[in-house]
Amino acid sequence: MFPGLFGFVLRWLGLGEWQVRSRLRLVRNIWILSGLFMLWLAQPPLMIAVALFSTCLSFCVLDEGG
């Protein structure tokens, strides 16, 4: 939403552009694999469990410090 402010905060935290992009790419791959797994299972309780696990894993990857 505010790319200038977001970029400033990332530079202030010491995260380089490549680190952010590699983490975002990893999170994207996690969600793609989770989505394919959910389509393969197609059972609501397991889909909810996979979605919650994927969300937690995504937050862990994005929160991890350099």
N, C-alpha and C positions, 0 to 999 in steps of 0.2 A: 504494500500500500504506500509506504514511504521509503522508496529505495535509497534515497540519500541518507535518511536517518538510520535505516537498517544497516547500510554499509558502514556508517560511522560507528555504530555500536559493535559491529563485527570486528572492525579494525581496532577499536578500543579494547576489546576482549583478547586481541592477539590472534584471531582466526584469519588465516589467509583465504584468498578466494578459492584456491584448489582444495583446501580442507573442507570448506563448506559444500562445494560442488560434489566432492567424493562422498560425503556423508548423505547428501540429498539423493545421489544416485543409488547408494546402498539402501536407503529407506524406500525409494521407488521400486527397487528390485524385491525388497521384502513384501511390499504390498501387492506387486504383480504375482509373486509366488503364492501369497496367501489367498488372493482372489481365485487363482487357478485351483488351488486346493479346496476352496469353498465350493466352487462349481463342480468339482469332482465328487465331493462328499454329498452335497445337497441335502443336509439334514440340519434343521434350524438350531438345535442345541450345539452341535459341533461348529456350525458357522459362527455362532456368537462367541464360542470359546476361542476360535482361531482369530476372529476380529479383535477380541480383547487382548490376546497375546501379541498380535501384530502391533497394536497400538502401544502397548507397554514396551515392546522391543524397539519400536521407532523412537519413542521418547528417550529411551536409554541411549540409543545411538546418537541422537541429536544433542543430548545433554552432556555427553562425554567430553571432558576437557582435553585440550591438546597437550 
